[in-house]
Amino acid sequence: MGQRYPVRTIAHVHTEASNGLASEMDEMIGGAIREALGQDTRVTWSECFTPVSRLAGLLGDPHDPEAIGLITVTDHMNHRSHRLPEALLQAAAADHRLAAGAEIACVERDTDGEYRKAPEVLVYGGPEPVEGPFGRYYGLAQAQIDELFAECRAPGLPRVRTTRVLQFCRERNLACALAHPFDGHFLSLEATLDVISRGRFVETVNGGFPAASTRFLEDFIGFQNRVASGWRLDGASALRWPLARRMAERILAERRPPLHPWGGSDAHSHDFDRVTVRFLADRPVPTAGDLFRAMLERPVEALLVDGTFQIQGRPGTALSVLDDVVRIVIRNLWRNRNEIGGLRAASRTIRGARRVVSEELARRDRRQADLLAAAARELDFAQILSRMVLRPAEAAPARRLRLAGVV
């Protein structure tokens, strides 16, 4: 392999197109505002105030390795709202270092047969540009998004399934990654692990969520990568940790490949490069298509061994998450200052919005705590990984991954 060039990539970020029906919290917060100010109020709530132009302006000198070199915009999309904004299409056509992707809200079938809110999927696009109203650009075409929401629906539901979206991307050669798959959903531990196991690229470091789940995700990736590379559970471990045994059996039966850790800032208001992916590109000024091509065309094992992608930055903290919320509340108050109607109404609006946001964040924290508690009971990865045994026939590929520090 010839000379390679490090490129800082923002792989998960939002613009104002993530507001309104596209926002999963819009209905909850909107209801609280109407309760406080009346059903006919014209006050609206936004969870992101970032225009596309601000993100496009982050793209720096393409010959500066410390500058931001690639950005994939991943605005929220769901069955209610999934349109690419014109501003993004125009900016992506003007600069092929900017791509138009999406963060897809999903459900998945749980172990009890019920469909529940599930990990979201960051869908990026393919290695070749697509046609748009302002010229060719990298990312998703609107027709592909429409097809995804038509083809990937869960049976009898309007929402799409995580596993079906992943399959859709494989079938159509679209790069994708699971977004913060241990946070913000309501699947059981086993169903969550099964979804993660199918992901290929898994966001382990997210700037919008605290780090509680990062270590567990890293351990699970290490477990899958060992199983996929020839390590096996010893007999005692298979009996002691039946969930690990079942997951290993699925990985082997379906020949699931190794997983690659991924990172995203998930920024909605500021600090857009708090988590980036360093991409070793084959040319000094790559396009977003070069990033997607590397994700799609090279085996994960090869990417891990030669360090094509490396996460830079750290997960969020409780304080940084609170900072994001406070900034968004202040921006909403300022934007709606002419509609709220005085200090008393503003106070009611703040209380209502803050209550809904606090309750939702607390619910997510409890859910994450429940998942981590279940994981601690059912999967002691410190023991499991240390006691796995290597089949002699698989020693060569396993050794390569081990030397790379990824299993």
ZAMARGU-4260 file (C-alpha; in steps of 0.2 Angstrom, whole numbers, plus 5000, padded with zeros to 4 digits):
<rodrens>
0) 5000/5000/5000 | 5007/5017/4995 | 5007/5033/5005 | 4991/5037/5015 | 4984/5054/5021
5) 4976/5057/5038 | 4959/5065/5036 | 4948/5071/5051 | 4930/5066/5048 | 4914/5071/5057
10) 4904/5056/5054 | 4888/5060/5064 | 4881/5077/5065 | 4864/5086/5064 | 4857/5102/5056
15) 4840/5111/5058 | 4833/5098/5046 | 4832/5087/5062 | 4818/5097/5069 | 4799/5096/5068
20) 4792/5079/5063 | 4810/5072/5060 | 4813/5074/5079 | 4808/5060/5090 | 4806/5072/5105
25) 4795/5084/5095 | 4778/5077/5099 | 4783/5076/5118 | 4789/5093/5119 | 4776/5101/5108
30) 4763/5093/5119 | 4771/5101/5135 | 4771/5118/5126 | 4753/5117/5121 | 4748/5112/5138
35) 4757/5127/5145 | 4752/5140/5132 | 4736/5133/5124 | 4732/5122/5109 | 4733/5137/5097
40) 4750/5143/5102 | 4762/5147/5088 | 4777/5143/5099 | 4788/5129/5092 | 4802/5119/5098
45) 4819/5115/5089 | 4832/5103/5095 | 4845/5109/5083 | 4849/5126/5076 | 4864/5122/5065
50) 4862/5128/5047 | 4870/5118/5033 | 4881/5133/5029 | 4889/5132/5047 | 4895/5114/5044
55) 4901/5117/5027 | 4911/5131/5034 | 4920/5119/5045 | 4929/5111/5030 | 4946/5118/5031
60) 4962/5118/5021 | 4962/5101/5012 | 4981/5100/5015 | 4980/5103/5034 | 4979/5086/5043
65) 4972/5095/5058 | 4958/5103/5049 | 4941/5094/5046 | 4942/5086/5029 | 4926/5076/5028
70) 4908/5079/5035 | 4893/5067/5033 | 4877/5076/5039 | 4866/5063/5047 | 4850/5072/5051
75) 4836/5063/5060 | 4823/5054/5049 | 4808/5043/5053 | 4792/5037/5044 | 4784/5054/5047
80) 4798/5064/5039 | 4812/5059/5028 | 4816/5073/5016 | 4834/5079/5011 | 4834/5098/5013
85) 4838/5108/4998 | 4852/5118/5007 | 4861/5101/5010 | 4859/5095/4992 | 4866/5112/4986
90) 4881/5112/4998 | 4885/5093/4995 | 4885/5097/4976 | 4896/5112/4978 | 4909/5102/4989
95) 4911/5084/4988 | 4919/5083/5005 | 4902/5085/5012 | 4889/5071/5011 | 4870/5070/5013
100) 4866/5055/5025 | 4853/5051/5038 | 4851/5044/5055 | 4836/5032/5053 | 4824/5029/5068
105) 4820/5011/5070 | 4811/4997/5079 | 4816/4979/5081 | 4808/4963/5086 | 4812/4959/5104
110) 4815/4941/5111 | 4796/4941/5117 | 4790/4945/5100 | 4786/4963/5103 | 4793/4977/5092
115) 4801/4991/5102 | 4812/5006/5099 | 4829/5000/5093 | 4846/5006/5089 | 4846/5019/5075
120) 4856/5017/5059 | 4868/5030/5051 | 4865/5028/5033 | 4879/5037/5023 | 4878/5032/5004
125) 4888/5023/4991 | 4906/5026/4983 | 4899/5034/4968 | 4890/5051/4967 | 4871/5052/4964
130) 4861/5065/4954 | 4853/5079/4963 | 4844/5096/4958 | 4860/5106/4960 | 4872/5093/4952
135) 4880/5077/4958 | 4884/5074/4976 | 4889/5060/4988 | 4877/5052/5000 | 4859/5047/4998
140) 4847/5051/4984 | 4830/5055/4990 | 4823/5040/4979 | 4834/5029/4990 | 4828/5036/5006
145) 4810/5034/5000 | 4813/5016/4995 | 4821/5012/5012 | 4806/5018/5021 | 4794/5008/5009
150) 4804/4992/5010 | 4811/4991/5028 | 4795/4993/5038 | 4791/4981/5052 | 4776/4970/5049
155) 4760/4980/5053 | 4770/4995/5058 | 4774/5012/5050 | 4792/5012/5057 | 4807/5003/5049
160) 4817/4988/5057 | 4835/4990/5061 | 4840/4974/5054 | 4831/4977/5038 | 4839/4994/5036
165) 4856/4985/5038 | 4851/4972/5025 | 4845/4986/5014 | 4862/4994/5015 | 4871/4978/5011
170) 4860/4974/4996 | 4862/4992/4988 | 4881/4994/4993 | 4877/5009/5005 | 4890/5013/5019
175) 4881/5013/5036 | 4885/5012/5055 | 4874/5008/5070 | 4872/5024/5081 | 4875/5023/5100
180) 4867/5006/5100 | 4867/5004/5119 | 4858/5020/5122 | 4841/5028/5119 | 4831/5012/5115
185) 4821/4999/5124 | 4826/4982/5117 | 4831/4968/5129 | 4850/4964/5131 | 4850/4949/5120
190) 4840/4958/5106 | 4852/4972/5108 | 4867/4961/5106 | 4860/4952/5091 | 4857/4969/5082
195) 4875/4975/5086 | 4882/4959/5080 | 4875/4962/5063 | 4882/4980/5062 | 4899/4979/5054
200) 4902/4997/5060 | 4897/5001/5078 | 4897/5018/5086 | 4906/5015/5102 | 4911/5033/5106
205) 4897/5046/5104 | 4899/5064/5110 | 4881/5066/5115 | 4880/5052/5127 | 4890/5048/5143
210) 4903/5035/5142 | 4894/5021/5153 | 4891/5010/5138 | 4907/5013/5128 | 4918/5000/5138
215) 4904/4987/5136 | 4902/4990/5117 | 4921/4988/5115 | 4921/4972/5125 | 4907/4965/5114
220) 4916/4970/5098 | 4932/4961/5105 | 4921/4945/5109 | 4913/4945/5091 | 4930/4948/5083
225) 4938/4934/5092 | 4924/4922/5088 | 4924/4927/5070 | 4943/4925/5070 | 4944/4907/5077
230) 4943/4909/5096 | 4930/4898/5105 | 4922/4898/5122 | 4929/4884/5133 | 4917/4872/5140
235) 4916/4880/5158 | 4912/4897/5150 | 4899/4890/5139 | 4890/4883/5154 | 4893/4898/5165
240) 4888/4912/5152 | 4874/4905/5141 | 4870/4921/5133 | 4889/4922/5127 | 4887/4904/5120
245) 4871/4909/5111 | 4879/4924/5103 | 4894/4914/5098 | 4883/4901/5090 | 4874/4914/5080
250) 4890/4923/5074 | 4897/4906/5068 | 4881/4899/5060 | 4878/4915/5050 | 4897/4919/5047
255) 4895/4936/5054 | 4911/4946/5051 | 4921/4956/5063 | 4915/4973/5069 | 4923/4989/5068
260) 4922/5003/5082 | 4916/5020/5075 | 4914/5037/5083 | 4903/5052/5080 | 4901/5069/5088
265) 4881/5069/5087 | 4882/5087/5089 | 4866/5097/5089 | 4872/5115/5093 | 4891/5117/5095
270) 4908/5107/5097 | 4905/5098/5081 | 4922/5089/5081 | 4922/5083/5099 | 4922/5066/5092
275) 4929/5062/5074 | 4936/5048/5064 | 4953/5049/5057 | 4952/5041/5040 | 4969/5036/5031
280) 4964/5040/5013 | 4974/5035/4998 | 4975/5053/4991 | 4977/5070/5000 | 4960/5077/4996
285) 4948/5063/4997 | 4929/5064/4993 | 4916/5057/5004 | 4914/5043/4991 | 4932/5038/4996
290) 4927/5036/5014 | 4912/5026/5009 | 4922/5015/4997 | 4934/5011/5011 | 4920/5006/5022
295) 4912/4995/5009 | 4925/4987/4999 | 4939/4982/5012 | 4936/4968/5024 | 4934/4974/5042
300) 4949/4963/5047 | 4960/4973/5035 | 4953/4990/5041 | 4957/4985/5059 | 4974/4979/5056
305) 4981/4993/5046 | 4971/5007/5056 | 4962/5014/5041 | 4949/5022/5054 | 4953/5028/5071
310) 4942/5036/5084 | 4948/5053/5090 | 4939/5061/5105 | 4929/5055/5120 | 4911/5052/5124
315) 4900/5065/5132 | 4898/5068/5151 | 4883/5071/5162 | 4889/5089/5162 | 4891/5091/5143
320) 4874/5083/5140 | 4867/5096/5152 | 4876/5110/5143 | 4868/5104/5127 | 4851/5105/5134
325) 4853/5122/5142 | 4860/5129/5126 | 4845/5122/5116 | 4832/5129/5129 | 4840/5146/5128
330) 4840/5146/5109 | 4822/5141/5109 | 4817/5155/5121 | 4825/5168/5111 | 4818/5162/5094
335) 4800/5162/5102 | 4802/5178/5112 | 4789/5187/5102 | 4776/5172/5103 | 4778/5167/5121
340) 4769/5183/5129 | 4778/5188/5145 | 4788/5182/5159 | 4774/5171/5166 | 4771/5162/5150
345) 4790/5160/5147 | 4792/5152/5164 | 4778/5140/5160 | 4786/5136/5144 | 4803/5133/5152
350) 4795/5122/5165 | 4785/5111/5153 | 4799/5109/5141 | 4812/5106/5155 | 4800/5093/5163
355) 4798/5083/5147 | 4817/5084/5142 | 4822/5079/5160 | 4809/5064/5161 | 4815/5058/5144
360) 4834/5059/5149 | 4830/5051/5165 | 4821/5037/5157 | 4835/5034/5145 | 4847/5034/5159
365) 4837/5021/5169 | 4836/5010/5153 | 4854/5011/5150 | 4857/5007/5168 | 4846/4992/5167
370) 4855/4986/5151 | 4872/4988/5160 | 4866/4979/5175 | 4859/4964/5165 | 4876/4964/5155
375) 4885/4963/5172 | 4875/4948/5177 | 4875/4938/5161 | 4892/4943/5153 | 4908/4944/5163
380) 4919/4949/5148 | 4935/4950/5158 | 4933/4932/5162 | 4925/4927/5145 | 4939/4935/5134
385) 4953/4928/5145 | 4947/4910/5144 | 4943/4909/5126 | 4954/4896/5116 | 4961/4898/5099
390) 4959/4884/5086 | 4976/4880/5078 | 4969/4882/5060 | 4964/4900/5063 | 4980/4905/5072
395) 4986/4917/5057 | 4971/4928/5055 | 4968/4929/5074 | 4986/4933/5077 | 4985/4948/5065
400) 4970/4955/5074 | 4978/4952/5091 | 4994/4961/5086 | 4983/4976/5080 | 4975/4976/5097
405) 4957/4973/5092 | 4953/4956/5099
</rodrens>
